[in-house]
Structures are given as structure tokens and as C-alpha cells.
Amino acid sequence: MSKARSLGRFLVSTAVHIIKGVASARWRTASDAGMSTAEYAIGTVAACAFAALLYKVVTSSQILDLLSGVVSRALHVPF
């Protein structure tokens, strides 16, 4: 569980870092009308890499067991 928690923190911090970088790059210069083709390509590759990493993490056996446990406990809560 410690590895899953630290991995989750890493993914969240990475996502926040990416979002902050995009936001700061966007407001850096007012003369830019939009992203260039190279920026779109880099952003697309980064998004695909992040999606692949997230897919690998979510489909790992540890995370599936963790999610199954959470759902099982939620379904067996007494009312």
C-alpha cells in the first residue's frame, strides 16, 4: 500500500506540474496567439505518455486489488 500511495502522490504531483507549466507558458507572452505545431506535438506526446503510465498503474494487480476492496467495502456497508 505504501508503494501505491507514493505512486499516486507522484502522479498527482506530475499532473500539477504539467498543468502549472502549461498555464505559465500560456501567460508568458501576450503577443502569442496560440501554440505552434511543435508545441502541439510535444503536448500530445506528453499527454499520451501520461495516459500510458496511468493505464499501466491502474491495471496493475495491486491497484485492481485495492479498488476491488474499496468497492466491496462500499457495497457491504450496513445502513
Phi, psi and omega in degrees: 000329179295319179295319180296320180293316180292325177294319177298317178296321179298315181296319180294315180295324177295316179297318179296319179298317179296316181296316179297320179296318179294318181294317181290324178293328182291323183264002183299312179231136181279344184281342179286128180276336181180185181280148175276174181299320179296320178295320176298318181296315179295317178297320179293317179296318179296318179295319179293320178295317178296320178296319179295317178297316180296320178298315179298319181292313184293329181269004177289154185296324180296314181291320178298319177296319179297313179294321177298320178296319180295314180295318180299314179296323180293326180283338183255021177283127179287143179260000000 
